[in-house]
Amino acid sequence: MARNMTKLRPACAARWSTYVRRFRRTRLAVMAGCLIVPAVFMGCKPQSTAGEGDKETLLRGWFEDTAEAWGVDFHHDSGHDGRYLFPESVAGGVCLLDYDSDGRLDIYFVQGGDFDTAGEEFHIGNQLFRNSGGGKFVDVSAETGVADTGYGMGCTCGDFDNDGDTDLYVTNRGANVLYRNNGDGTFTDVTFAAGLEESAWSSSAAFVDYDADGDLDLFVVNYMNWSPALERSCLALDQSRDYCAPRTYNAPAVDALYRNEGDGTFEDVTRQAGLDRANGNGLGVACGDFNRDGRVDIYVANDAMDNRLWINQGEGRFKDEALVRGCAMNGFGIAEAGMGVAALDADADGDLDLFISHLRGETNTFYRNDGEFFEDATPTTGLGTPSRFFTGFGLGFADFDHDGNLDLYVANGRVMRAEPYLDAKAPYAEPNQLFAGTGPGQFQEVKPRGGTGDLLVHASRGAAFGDLDNDGDVDIVVVNKDGPAYVLRNVVKKKGHWIILRLLNDNGANAIGAELTVTVAGSVRRAILYPSYGYCSSNDPRVHVGLGAATNVNEVIVQWPDGTKERFGPLAADRTHELRQGRGESYWR
């Protein structure tokens, strides 16, 4: 390596040298973390778990499943008939959106289907549940026109036509669908008219204004080039039939980027943007300005392949810099089974970090951003060892108990059978996990596991986070493969104060791409408004901030997607505030 370094330009050589040093340091840290694991099983007393010693928390948990009580009757159906078709193992996303603009979050579930059927009448449609308030939801799928019958993977939300209403995009193993919100409680399928006839196997998607022209473009993550005719036969460890691993097919796909032309149509600019220069088994997507140059970048979590960090070069071009920036593989230099992903400033240092859920036997991975490079800092966060025995999919960070620290929820579920089974009749079922934030970038697993008094065990996939009952705290909706959905109402008894910020652009739509700096009692919190994160899901577009003991927010600085900045505040706690572009004080510092 030293010999090759002399051939590089000095700046490049310095950067590479720094990267190598960090890689070695991270590798040693991870190895040290791995050495601790056996000690737990040799008599060493593990750390106490959040919630231990609190009888109320132990009995009740942080959440209770209210799906049945609230009328959310959704049961996912993978279509499994004994053939073990690969899409069955990973399907299931969910979106939270206020489709009728009544101030309450509605729930849209993406359904699976059956690969044997030839006509739509035999497929199971997606379901939209309207939030009627008072803890009641009503299935309005048929009358709203969004009961798509494709084999569903996920969905995303955004106002692509700038009319103030939230539109909906659905990803399938097959033709995807764009639903335009008509503003009267109904949607129209405008996929063909908009030029979005994507027919690949897509997973996650995100509306993002990558060219900063004022309208939302669309980034679509594609998983692999698969069809039922290409299915393979694979076996579990006990030699019974099971799902294959993605490497079995060796058929990675290229992700797609569609530029919004501003007239209701999109143009496929994948090749012009340079995205065709790399492929992958893409499952998760997270957007944000990772290098702080004022342009939005896009990160893709790949399953059993290097991840991609598409750095926005300007003028419509992107370049994959994941490898050189240290977030393509873990600290051992191994590509992991990336499922869900979130971008956030977890360590409160002003730049966006990354967290990715992975396969059982690996760990979920936390990449700390130092402004230029990422470091696999998983062993220092408390998130590594507890995740090693589970397969993570959906995930989300939120301050569930309003103490001022971000907490984490991860939806788990196996993709291949392996003993021991928690439920012999459901070999892919696992409990989900809840981690309490104990400080910037520090977490501790909560018991009872998953944050519920009664242990819930299913093969969970997508998860979406938002305040469903408008009581000021964050609830969770989880899709379970071949099982009923969870609607987890936040019931934490002892909470601090909170504030919810609804950011609207000058068209009255959610200002996707806005960045916030919130000052509370001398401390600074940062957030970004990109609802599409986790796994095949879209979340509450409102920004929720836990305040601890503080009774107000000193100020909020909003950088709008067009780069302008405004100041709002002071703002009272325990309220939802609407911050509209053009109505704050201009901010230049």
MOQUIZI-V91885 format. One record per residue. PSI is psi as a letter, one per 40 degrees, with the letter a starting at -180 (999 if undefined). OMEGA is omega as a letter, one per 40 degrees, with the letter a starting at -180 (NA if undefined). D_FIRST is the distance of its C-alpha to the first C-alpha in Angstrom with 2 decimals. Layout:
psi={PSI:PSI}
omega={OMEGA:OMEGA}
d_first={D_FIRST:D_FIRST}
This chain:
psi={d:d:d:d:d:e:e:i:i:d:d:d:d:d:d:d:d:d:d:d:d:d:d:d:d:d:d:d:d:d:d:d:d:d:d:d:d:d:d:d:e:f:e:h:h:i:i:i:i:h:d:h:e:h:d:d:d:d:d:d:a:d:i:i:h:e:d:d:d:e:f:g:g:h:h:i:h:e:e:h:e:e:e:f:h:d:d:d:e:e:i:g:i:i:i:h:i:g:d:e:f:e:e:i:h:i:h:h:h:h:i:b:a:h:e:d:i:d:i:d:e:e:i:h:i:i:h:h:h:h:h:e:i:f:f:h:i:h:h:f:d:d:d:e:f:e:g:i:e:i:h:i:d:a:i:i:i:i:g:d:e:f:e:e:i:h:i:h:h:h:h:i:g:a:h:i:h:h:h:h:h:e:e:f:e:i:i:h:h:f:d:d:d:e:f:f:f:h:e:a:g:i:c:i:i:h:h:h:g:d:e:f:e:e:i:h:i:h:h:h:h:h:c:i:g:i:i:d:d:e:i:i:h:i:i:i:d:e:e:i:i:i:i:i:i:d:d:d:d:f:f:i:i:h:i:i:h:h:h:h:e:e:f:e:i:i:h:h:f:d:d:d:e:e:e:e:e:i:a:i:g:h:d:i:i:h:i:i:g:d:e:f:e:e:i:h:i:h:h:h:h:i:h:f:i:h:i:h:g:h:h:h:e:i:f:e:i:i:h:h:f:d:d:d:e:f:f:d:i:a:e:e:f:h:h:i:g:h:c:i:i:i:h:i:g:d:e:f:e:e:i:h:i:i:h:h:i:a:i:h:d:a:i:i:h:h:h:h:h:e:d:d:i:i:h:g:f:d:d:e:e:e:e:c:d:d:e:d:e:i:h:i:c:i:i:i:h:i:g:d:e:f:e:e:h:h:i:h:h:h:h:i:h:i:e:i:i:h:i:i:h:d:h:d:e:g:e:e:h:i:i:i:i:h:h:h:h:e:i:h:e:h:i:h:h:h:i:i:h:e:e:i:d:h:h:h:h:i:g:i:b:i:i:i:h:i:g:d:e:f:e:e:i:h:i:h:h:h:h:h:h:f:i:i:i:h:g:h:h:h:f:h:d:h:i:a:i:i:i:h:h:h:h:h:a:e:e:e:i:h:g:h:e:i:i:i:h:h:h:h:f:e:i:h:i:i:i:i:g:g:d:h:i:b:h:f:i:i:i:h:e:i:h:h:h:h:e:b:e:i:e:i:h:d:i:h:h:h:h:i:d:e:e:i:i:i:h:i:i:i:h:i:i:f:i:h:h:h:h:h:h:e:e:a:h:h:h:e:999}
omega={i:i:a:a:a:a:a:i:a:a:i:a:i:i:a:i:i:a:a:i:a:i:a:a:i:a:i:i:i:i:i:i:a:a:i:a:a:a:i:a:i:i:i:a:i:i:i:a:a:a:i:a:i:a:a:a:a:a:a:a:i:a:i:a:a:a:a:a:a:i:i:a:i:i:a:i:a:a:a:a:i:a:i:i:a:a:a:a:a:a:i:i:a:i:i:a:i:a:a:i:i:i:i:a:i:a:i:a:i:a:i:a:a:a:a:a:a:a:a:a:a:i:i:a:i:a:i:i:i:i:a:a:i:i:i:i:a:i:a:a:a:a:i:i:a:a:a:a:i:i:a:i:a:a:i:a:i:a:a:a:i:i:i:i:a:i:a:i:a:i:a:i:a:a:i:a:i:i:i:i:a:i:a:a:i:i:i:i:a:a:a:a:a:a:a:a:i:a:i:i:a:a:i:i:a:i:a:i:a:a:i:i:i:i:a:i:a:i:a:i:i:a:i:i:a:i:i:a:a:a:i:i:a:a:i:a:i:i:i:a:a:i:i:i:a:i:a:a:a:a:a:a:i:i:a:i:i:i:i:a:i:a:a:a:i:i:i:a:a:a:a:a:a:a:a:a:i:i:i:i:a:i:a:i:i:a:i:i:a:a:i:i:i:i:a:i:a:i:a:i:a:a:i:i:i:i:a:i:a:i:a:a:a:i:i:a:i:i:i:a:a:a:a:a:i:a:i:a:i:a:i:a:a:i:a:a:a:i:i:i:i:i:a:i:a:a:i:i:i:i:a:i:a:i:a:i:a:a:i:a:i:i:i:a:i:i:i:a:i:i:i:a:i:i:i:a:a:a:a:a:a:a:a:a:a:a:a:a:a:i:a:i:a:a:i:i:i:i:a:a:i:i:a:i:i:i:a:i:i:i:a:i:a:i:i:a:i:i:e:i:i:i:a:i:i:a:i:a:i:i:i:a:i:i:i:i:i:a:a:i:a:a:i:a:i:i:e:a:a:i:i:a:i:a:i:a:i:i:a:i:a:i:i:a:i:a:a:a:i:i:i:i:a:i:a:i:a:i:i:i:i:i:i:i:i:i:a:i:i:a:i:a:a:a:i:i:a:i:i:a:i:a:a:i:a:i:a:i:i:a:i:a:i:i:a:i:a:i:a:i:i:i:a:i:i:a:i:i:i:a:a:i:a:a:i:a:i:a:i:i:i:a:a:a:i:a:a:a:a:a:i:i:a:i:i:i:i:i:a:a:i:i:i:a:i:i:i:i:e:a:a:i:i:i:i:a:i:i:a:a:i:a:i:i:i:a:a:a:NA}
d_first={0.00:3.82:5.37:5.14:6.19:9.14:10.41:11.03:14.37:14.67:16.09:13.51:10.68:12.94:13.66:10.25:9.68:13.15:12.73:10.02:12.45:15.32:14.11:13.78:17.11:18.78:17.81:19.44:22.38:22.94:22.84:25.34:27.46:27.52:28.72:31.62:32.95:34.48:36.16:38.33:39.75:40.38:42.92:41.03:42.97:41.12:41.38:44.56:44.37:45.62:49.25:50.11:53.30:54.53:57.28:57.72:54.05:53.95:57.05:56.50:52.79:51.24:52.24:55.07:55.12:57.84:57.23:60.63:62.51:61.16:61.88:58.31:58.95:55.75:54.67:51.53:51.97:48.97:51.36:50.22:52.67:50.97:48.60:45.48:44.46:41.02:42.05:44.49:41.76:40.24:43.14:44.87:44.48:46.85:47.55:49.52:51.39:54.69:55.87:59.45:58.72:60.93:58.49:57.65:54.55:55.21:53.14:51.94:50.83:49.02:50.53:49.31:51.72:52.49:50.81:54.04:56.29:57.06:58.79:58.03:61.14:59.56:56.43:56.19:55.75:53.61:55.60:56.14:57.89:59.65:59.78:63.50:63.11:64.64:62.20:63.23:61.21:62.78:61.31:61.72:59.45:62.24:63.94:60.78:59.50:55.99:56.46:53.83:54.01:50.61:48.30:46.85:43.40:43.42:44.76:44.18:46.63:47.09:49.67:48.42:51.71:52.20:55.66:55.15:55.09:52.19:51.23:49.54:46.89:46.63:43.77:44.72:43.67:45.38:46.96:46.17:49.01:49.54:52.63:54.13:56.12:59.65:60.53:63.54:61.98:60.94:57.93:57.72:55.20:53.87:50.83:52.06:53.50:50.26:48.16:46.12:46.72:43.44:43.96:40.59:39.97:39.23:38.53:38.06:38.98:39.22:41.37:39.35:40.16:36.77:38.33:40.53:43.70:45.84:45.94:43.91:41.57:40.50:37.11:37.47:34.95:35.34:34.61:34.68:36.68:39.21:42.87:45.33:45.37:41.66:42.07:40.83:42.38:40.38:41.44:41.08:40.44:44.19:44.25:46.20:45.43:42.92:40.72:37.55:34.04:32.62:30.04:33.13:34.05:30.70:32.40:30.52:32.29:31.69:33.00:35.70:36.61:40.21:41.32:44.73:47.02:49.49:52.38:51.84:49.43:45.67:43.46:40.46:37.62:34.74:33.56:34.25:32.25:29.14:29.45:29.77:26.10:25.29:27.44:27.82:30.39:31.42:33.81:33.53:33.30:33.21:33.67:33.12:31.58:28.25:26.84:30.28:30.69:34.13:33.35:33.40:30.31:30.43:28.53:29.05:28.71:28.04:29.33:26.74:24.30:21.80:23.88:24.31:24.54:26.41:26.23:29.37:28.70:32.41:34.78:34.55:30.86:28.22:24.45:22.62:20.14:20.13:16.50:15.17:18.03:17.53:20.76:20.03:19.64:20.56:18.69:17.83:16.20:19.48:21.74:25.18:28.72:29.27:33.00:34.30:32.57:33.79:32.56:34.08:33.67:33.87:32.84:35.04:32.49:33.31:30.65:30.53:28.86:28.71:30.25:30.10:32.29:31.06:32.26:33.93:31.49:28.83:29.48:30.28:27.37:27.55:24.89:25.55:25.13:24.49:25.34:21.99:19.84:21.12:20.64:21.97:24.69:26.97:27.60:28.94:31.47:33.66:33.08:30.76:32.77:36.08:34.61:33.00:36.29:37.15:36.18:36.19:37.34:39.25:38.51:39.60:39.53:42.90:44.86:47.34:49.20:49.07:47.79:45.25:42.21:40.71:41.22:39.61:41.22:39.40:41.30:40.39:41.30:39.88:39.09:39.42:41.88:40.97:43.21:44.38:46.26:47.76:50.38:51.12:52.70:49.68:46.58:44.18:45.74:43.99:44.99:43.31:41.80:42.59:40.54:42.20:40.31:40.60:38.81:36.09:33.42:35.24:37.21:39.39:40.87:44.58:47.14:49.13:46.15:45.95:48.25:51.49:54.32:54.63:51.40:50.57:48.72:47.84:44.90:44.11:42.21:42.62:43.73:45.09:45.89:48.81:52.17:54.49:57.65:57.14:57.57:54.52:52.01:49.39:50.38:48.34:49.04:47.24:47.44:47.67:47.13:50.58:52.04:53.80:51.92:51.69:53.01:52.00:54.17:52.89:55.37:53.64:56.67:55.35:53.60:52.98:53.76:52.04:51.91:51.25:50.34:51.16:49.40:51.20:50.53:53.42:54.26:54.78:51.81:49.05:46.57:43.45:40.42:42.11:40.32:42.31:42.20:44.93:46.13:48.03:49.50:46.80:43.88:41.96:41.18:39.21:39.62:39.09:41.62:39.94:42.18:40.03:37.58:37.42:38.11:40.19:42.42:43.67:44.92:47.53:46.92:48.47:46.34:47.36:46.73:47.85:49.40:50.22:53.27:53.09:56.07:54.69:51.63:51.57:49.94:47.82:45.69:45.09:42.70:44.16:42.22:43.32:41.65:44.94:45.43:48.58:49.78:52.07:53.83:54.88:55.24:57.21:55.69:56.68:57.16:55.55:55.15:54.86:52.72:53.40:51.54:53.69:55.73:53.61:53.25:50.79:47.81:45.82:43.90}
